[in-house]
Amino acid sequence: MIKYGLDRVTELRFQAFQPVIERRDEQWIDIMLRFELAPGAEVPEDLIDFTALVICATDGTIVQMVPQDEGCDCEYQFTVGEKEQIASYINQPAIQTEIRKLSSPQ
């Protein structure tokens, strides 16, 4: 995690994800992720309810990853390594299948 305005960087390791996948509109799929951290990994103390909003196009392409606290954007951003972990999870066949299901005309 990188806090805006600070030089200190911490690298979180995610052990598991709990997704909630919803279709926002004709163009976007929102994935709210809750995390289970690997042993020894700690969320910054000033975050109360840490989650991420991953915005995907309807074809499953990741467009944006936004760290959130209590459901709102926060003053942190993900490191490259954290983004890679999240992308690896989102790009799994099971998640991509769920995205495609939601993307199909209702």
N, C-alpha and C positions, 0 to 999 in steps of 0.2 A: 504494500500500500504506500502510496506517495501522497502526503498531505500538501496541498497547495501552499506555496510560500516557504516550505521547509526543505532542508537538504537531506533529512533522514528518510531512508527507504527501508521498509520491512517487506519481506517476501512471505506471503501466506501460502501454505500448502493445503489444498482441499482434499479431503478424504471421501466425501460423498456430497451429493447435491439433491435437493428436493425441489423439483420444478412445478410451477403452475403456468400452463401454456394457454394463452387466450388470443383469439383473433381480435385485433383492434379495429381494422377496416379492410377494404379491398386490397390494401398494399402492405400492411404490416402485421406481424405476429409478435406479441409481447410474451416474454418468458421471465417470470419472477423466480429468482433462485434464492433458496436458503442453503446455507452451507453447514457441513460438518467438517471441522478443521482437523488436520492431522495432529497427532500428539506433539505438544510443544509449540504449536502455532497459536498465536494470540491476536485477537482483533484489537486494534487501538482502543485504549481506555475511554476515549471520548465518544465512541460509537455506542448507541443504546440498542438498536435493533438492526443489525447489519444484514443487508440483502443486496441483490444485484438485479437490475433490469437489463435484460438482453433483448434488443430489438432486431428482428429478422425480417427480411423480405419474404414474400410468400413462397419463394423457391428454397427457403432454408438458409440463404446467405446471411451471415451476421453483419449487421449494419453498425451497431453501436453496443457497447457494454458500459453501463452506468452503475457505479457503486451507490448504494442508498442507505440512509439511516432513517428509521421510522417511516419508510415509504416515500421519502423525498431525496432528491439529489443532495449529496454532501460534499464536503471540501476535500475529499480524497479521490484519487484515481488509481486504477489498477496498474501494476507493473506489467512488463512484457510477459514475464513468466506466469503471472496470474491470468492474464488474458489467454495465454496458450492453454492453460488448464481448463478454463471455461469453454473455449472454442472446441477443444477436444471432446468435452462432454456434449456440447450442443450438436456437434457433427456426428455423433453416434447414430447408427441406423435407426434405433428405436425412437430417438428424439426427432430425427428428420422425418420419420413416418408420421408422427403426431402432428408436426408442422404441416405436412402435405395434406393430412386429413382435414385440418382446420382451414386450409387454403382452398379446398374444393368448394365449388358453388353449393350453397345449401339448398 
